[in-house]
Amino acid sequence: MKRYEIRLPYSRSDTLAAAFPEMEAVAMGPDTTVLIGVLRDQPELHSLLARIAEMGLDVTEVRQFETR
């Protein structure tokens, strides 16, 4: 399992947060939301990224961290 931060160039909203319940949606300024959470494996990451793409949302950065 790894922790991911996925940066989106959009204001945080309840709608955006509700679309990704497995992640925490954190506002990082007025026009940036970071989705933060632990994903089991690469297929789960790809599924999340596919859902983001299906919603027509852009991704500006994906960061991966080892979990402790």
Secondary structure, DSSP 8 states (H G I E B T S, - for coil): -EEEEEEESS---HHHHHH-TTSEEEE-STT-EEEEEEESSHHHHHHHHHHHHHTT----EEEEEE--
